[in-house]
Amino acid sequence: MRVKYRCLLGSAAIAMVAGMPAAGETLDEAIASAFATNPQLDLQRYETDIAREGLEQARSGGRTTVNVSGSAGYEYVDTTSPFAFGLGDRPIASAQVQAVQPIYTGGRVSAGIRQAKAGINAAKSQFDAAEQDLILQVVTAYVDVRRDREAVAIRKNNVDVTGEQVRAADDRFEVGVVTRTDVSLANARLEGARAALAGAEASREASEANYQFLTSLKPGDLAPPPPVPPLPASLEDAVAIALDGNPDIEAARHSERAASEAIEVARAQYRPQINIVGTAGVQETYGDATQRDTSVSAVAQGTIPLLSGGLIKSQVSSARLRRNQARNQIDVLERQIRAQVAQAWFGYDASLRSIEASSRQVDAAEIAYEGAKEELAVGVRTTLDVLDQEQQLFEARLALVQSERDAYVAAFRLLRAAGELDQPVPTGASPVAE
């Protein structure tokens, strides 16, 4: 029994609200807005509706059909017979009602209904996959915006700190403590920091534009995302869950069943077809004396195909080929999903280790930077040494931000591969198992 992301995300948000003050736009709100406004889901909804109409069309093959036909016009009658009446022009009109009730269709209707139901299930699974893809896209866009904003803040701080180093180098040059080379090195690092800031701002703008495209929201103050939902205990468990519940595989399996039923639909054309046909008609001829002819009939009508010129055989063969193609598609998807799960699993594990290493690197770089500044003041270190330590500190902070983003996205990619993402419910909802 699986606990869907809607429940996990809701409970995670509850824990966050209890532990910290409310702040800004939340990930739940972003996903809800995407579900309400993003056109990608509307396209898949149409596919589901089309599949439902296919079921109605399949069912109609076993229902009674009634047709009404009529005609009106003139006819001219002439003859060489010595005894004839009603010759010349005269108006004529006729009408007919025919009802046909299929009695036996060789299994075509029942197979068509099963095929249509499998098609509906495939469309529903594809819609589920589209929902989960959208959730993953929004989660990725959300943390990308937060990452790029933090990167811009770090780059701005780098520019400010490097600017202070330039001013300090100028002051030391004025009193003869450092050389012109030290001042030039500081200025070069400052311009490099400004260029890096411009690149970070461009990345932030691109991330915000992608976020707005997905959610129709202009990103404001984005709150920290909720904790990562519980993940499978092992890689083997993750693969088993994915092979069982991934919506892409479910859609492919339903499509394979629909293709199998299509074979039965094609084979039914070899079998007899029996219908009950009821007909009622009237024909009136106007002239010197109006004449009316009426008829009513009810007959059992049977047809047995004897020769189709190879058409039915080709249709059966074509249906078999499509069924085999659908089976191969399942095999391909299973391999792809195994690879996706493994990539997400090891990517998440590597990102966690990277976070730990980057945190230690930041701590060490902060100590090294402060020490280098103090040693520069007493002449033990050069300006270049301080600039190098400063650069390492900022790069370590950026690496930590990137690792945190990568770990979060990898976790949700793992959930997507396992088919465990779902639309979130409002914060405060009670977790339930599905």
Backbone hydrogen bonds, N-H to C=O, Kabsch-Sander energy under -0.5 kcal/mol:
donor,donor_aa,acceptor,acceptor_aa,energy
4,K,2,R,-0.6
5,Y,420,E,-0.9
7,C,4,K,-0.9
8,L,4,K,-1.9
9,L,5,Y,-3.3
10,G,6,R,-1.3
11,S,7,C,-2.5
12,A,8,L,-2.5
13,A,9,L,-2.3
14,I,10,G,-1.8
15,A,11,S,-2.1
16,M,12,A,-2.0
17,V,13,A,-2.6
18,A,14,I,-2.2
19,G,15,A,-1.3
20,M,16,M,-1.5
25,E,221,D,-2.1
30,A,26,T,-1.8
31,I,27,L,-2.4
32,A,28,D,-2.6
33,S,29,E,-2.3
34,A,30,A,-2.1
35,F,31,I,-2.4
36,A,32,A,-1.5
37,T,33,S,-1.7
38,N,34,A,-2.6
41,L,38,N,-0.8
42,D,38,N,-0.7
43,L,39,P,-1.7
44,Q,40,Q,-1.3
45,R,41,L,-2.3
46,Y,42,D,-1.7
47,E,43,L,-1.2
48,T,44,Q,-1.8
49,D,45,R,-2.4
50,I,46,Y,-2.7
51,A,47,E,-2.1
52,R,48,T,-1.9
53,E,49,D,-1.9
54,G,50,I,-1.6
55,L,51,A,-1.2
56,E,52,R,-1.6
57,Q,53,E,-2.1
58,A,54,G,-2.1
59,R,55,L,-2.4
60,S,56,E,-1.7
61,G,57,Q,-0.5
61,G,58,A,-1.1
62,G,59,R,-1.8
63,R,60,S,-1.3
65,T,100,V,-2.4
67,N,98,Q,-3.0
69,S,96,Q,-2.7
71,S,94,S,-2.5
73,G,92,I,-2.5
75,E,90,R,-2.4
77,V,88,G,-1.7
84,A,82,P,-0.6
88,G,77,V,-3.2
90,R,75,E,-1.7
92,I,73,G,-3.0
93,A,284,E,-2.6
94,S,71,S,-2.6
95,A,282,V,-2.7
96,Q,69,S,-2.9
97,V,280,A,-3.3
98,Q,67,N,-2.8
99,A,278,G,-3.0
100,V,65,T,-2.8
101,Q,276,I,-2.7
103,I,274,I,-3.0
104,Y,274,I,-1.9
108,R,105,T,-1.1
111,A,107,G,-2.1
112,G,108,R,-2.2
113,I,109,V,-2.3
114,R,110,S,-2.1
115,Q,111,A,-2.5
116,A,112,G,-2.3
117,K,113,I,-2.4
118,A,114,R,-2.2
119,G,115,Q,-2.0
120,I,116,A,-2.1
121,N,117,K,-2.3
122,A,118,A,-2.3
123,A,119,G,-2.2
124,K,120,I,-2.5
125,S,121,N,-2.3
126,Q,122,A,-2.3
127,F,123,A,-2.1
128,D,124,K,-2.4
129,A,125,S,-2.4
130,A,126,Q,-2.2
131,E,127,F,-2.3
132,Q,128,D,-2.4
133,D,129,A,-2.6
134,L,130,A,-2.1
135,I,131,E,-2.3
136,L,132,Q,-2.4
137,Q,133,D,-2.4
138,V,134,L,-2.6
139,V,135,I,-2.9
140,T,136,L,-2.5
141,A,137,Q,-2.6
142,Y,138,V,-2.9
143,V,139,V,-2.3
144,D,140,T,-2.0
145,V,141,A,-2.2
146,R,142,Y,-1.9
147,R,143,V,-2.7
148,D,144,D,-2.9
149,R,145,V,-2.4
150,E,146,R,-2.2
151,A,147,R,-2.6
152,V,148,D,-2.2
153,A,149,R,-2.3
154,I,150,E,-2.5
155,R,151,A,-2.7
156,K,152,V,-2.8
157,N,153,A,-2.2
158,N,154,I,-2.2
159,V,155,R,-2.3
160,D,156,K,-2.6
161,V,157,N,-3.0
162,T,158,N,-2.8
163,G,159,V,-2.4
164,E,160,D,-1.9
165,Q,161,V,-1.9
166,V,162,T,-2.2
167,R,163,G,-2.2
168,A,164,E,-2.6
169,A,165,Q,-2.5
170,D,166,V,-2.5
171,D,167,R,-2.3
172,R,168,A,-2.4
173,F,169,A,-2.4
174,E,170,D,-2.1
175,V,171,D,-1.3
176,G,173,F,-1.1
177,V,172,R,-3.0
178,V,172,R,-0.7
183,V,179,T,-1.4
184,S,180,R,-2.5
185,L,181,T,-2.7
186,A,182,D,-2.1
187,N,183,V,-2.4
188,A,184,S,-2.6
189,R,185,L,-2.3
190,L,186,A,-1.9
191,E,187,N,-2.3
192,G,188,A,-2.2
193,A,189,R,-2.3
194,R,190,L,-2.2
195,A,191,E,-2.2
196,A,192,G,-2.3
197,L,193,A,-2.1
198,A,194,R,-2.1
199,G,195,A,-2.1
200,A,196,A,-2.3
201,E,197,L,-2.5
202,A,198,A,-1.9
203,S,199,G,-2.1
204,R,200,A,-2.2
205,E,201,E,-2.3
206,A,202,A,-2.1
207,S,203,S,-2.4
208,E,204,R,-2.6
209,A,205,E,-2.2
210,N,206,A,-2.2
211,Y,207,S,-2.3
212,Q,208,E,-2.3
213,F,209,A,-2.1
214,L,210,N,-2.0
215,T,211,Y,-2.3
216,S,212,Q,-2.4
222,L,220,G,-1.0
223,A,25,E,-3.2
238,A,234,S,-2.2
239,V,235,L,-2.4
240,A,236,E,-2.3
241,I,237,D,-2.6
242,A,238,A,-2.3
243,L,239,V,-2.7
244,D,240,A,-1.3
245,G,241,I,-2.7
246,N,242,A,-2.4
250,E,246,N,-2.2
251,A,247,P,-2.5
252,A,248,D,-2.0
253,R,249,I,-2.6
254,H,250,E,-2.3
255,S,251,A,-2.3
256,E,252,A,-2.0
257,R,253,R,-1.9
258,A,254,H,-2.4
259,A,255,S,-2.2
260,S,256,E,-2.0
261,E,257,R,-2.2
262,A,258,A,-1.6
263,I,259,A,-1.0
263,I,260,S,-0.6
264,E,260,S,-1.1
265,V,261,E,-2.1
266,A,262,A,-2.0
267,R,263,I,-2.6
268,A,264,E,-1.8
269,Q,266,A,-1.3
270,Y,267,R,-2.3
271,R,268,A,-1.1
273,Q,303,T,-2.4
274,I,104,Y,-2.6
275,N,301,Q,-3.0
276,I,101,Q,-2.6
277,V,275,N,-0.6
277,V,299,V,-3.1
278,G,99,A,-3.0
278,G,276,I,-0.5
279,T,297,S,-3.0
280,A,97,V,-2.7
281,G,295,S,-2.9
282,V,95,A,-2.7
283,Q,293,D,-2.8
284,E,93,A,-3.3
285,T,291,Q,-3.1
286,Y,91,P,-2.7
291,Q,285,T,-2.8
293,D,283,Q,-3.1
295,S,281,G,-2.5
297,S,279,T,-3.0
299,V,277,V,-2.7
301,Q,275,N,-3.7
301,Q,299,V,-0.6
302,G,300,A,-0.5
303,T,273,Q,-2.3
311,L,308,S,-1.3
314,S,310,G,-2.0
315,Q,311,L,-2.3
316,V,312,I,-2.5
317,S,313,K,-2.3
318,S,314,S,-2.6
319,A,315,Q,-2.1
320,R,316,V,-2.2
321,L,317,S,-2.2
322,R,318,S,-2.1
323,R,319,A,-2.1
324,N,320,R,-2.6
325,Q,321,L,-2.4
326,A,322,R,-2.3
327,R,323,R,-2.1
328,N,324,N,-2.3
329,Q,325,Q,-2.0
330,I,326,A,-1.6
331,D,327,R,-1.8
332,V,328,N,-2.4
333,L,329,Q,-2.6
334,E,330,I,-2.5
335,R,331,D,-1.9
336,Q,332,V,-2.5
337,I,333,L,-3.0
338,R,334,E,-2.2
339,A,335,R,-2.2
340,Q,336,Q,-2.7
341,V,337,I,-2.8
342,A,338,R,-2.3
343,Q,339,A,-2.8
344,A,340,Q,-2.6
345,W,341,V,-2.9
346,F,342,A,-2.7
347,G,343,Q,-2.3
348,Y,344,A,-2.6
349,D,345,W,-2.2
350,A,346,F,-2.7
351,S,347,G,-2.2
352,L,348,Y,-2.1
353,R,349,D,-2.0
354,S,350,A,-2.2
355,I,351,S,-2.4
356,E,352,L,-2.0
357,A,353,R,-2.4
358,S,354,S,-3.0
359,S,355,I,-2.4
360,R,356,E,-2.0
361,Q,357,A,-2.4
362,V,358,S,-2.6
363,D,359,S,-2.2
364,A,360,R,-2.5
365,A,361,Q,-2.9
366,E,362,V,-2.4
367,I,363,D,-1.8
368,A,364,A,-2.6
369,Y,365,A,-2.5
370,E,366,E,-2.3
371,G,367,I,-2.4
372,A,368,A,-2.4
373,K,369,Y,-2.1
374,E,370,E,-1.9
375,E,371,G,-2.5
376,L,372,A,-2.2
377,A,373,K,-1.7
378,V,374,E,-0.9
379,G,376,L,-1.2
380,V,375,E,-2.7
381,R,375,E,-1.0
386,V,382,T,-1.6
387,L,383,T,-2.5
388,D,384,L,-2.4
389,Q,385,D,-2.2
390,E,386,V,-2.5
391,Q,387,L,-2.4
392,Q,388,D,-2.2
393,L,389,Q,-1.9
394,F,390,E,-2.1
395,E,391,Q,-2.4
396,A,392,Q,-2.1
397,R,393,L,-2.0
398,L,394,F,-2.3
399,A,395,E,-2.3
400,L,396,A,-2.0
401,V,397,R,-2.1
402,Q,398,L,-2.4
403,S,399,A,-2.4
404,E,400,L,-2.3
405,R,401,V,-1.9
406,D,402,Q,-2.7
407,A,403,S,-2.4
408,Y,404,E,-1.8
409,V,405,R,-2.4
410,A,406,D,-2.5
411,A,407,A,-2.0
412,F,408,Y,-1.6
413,R,409,V,-2.2
414,L,410,A,-2.1
415,L,411,A,-1.9
416,R,412,F,-2.3
417,A,413,R,-2.6
418,A,414,L,-1.8
419,G,415,L,-0.5
419,G,416,R,-1.2
420,E,415,L,-3.1
425,V,6,R,-0.8
429,A,426,P,-1.6
434,E,2,R,-2.1
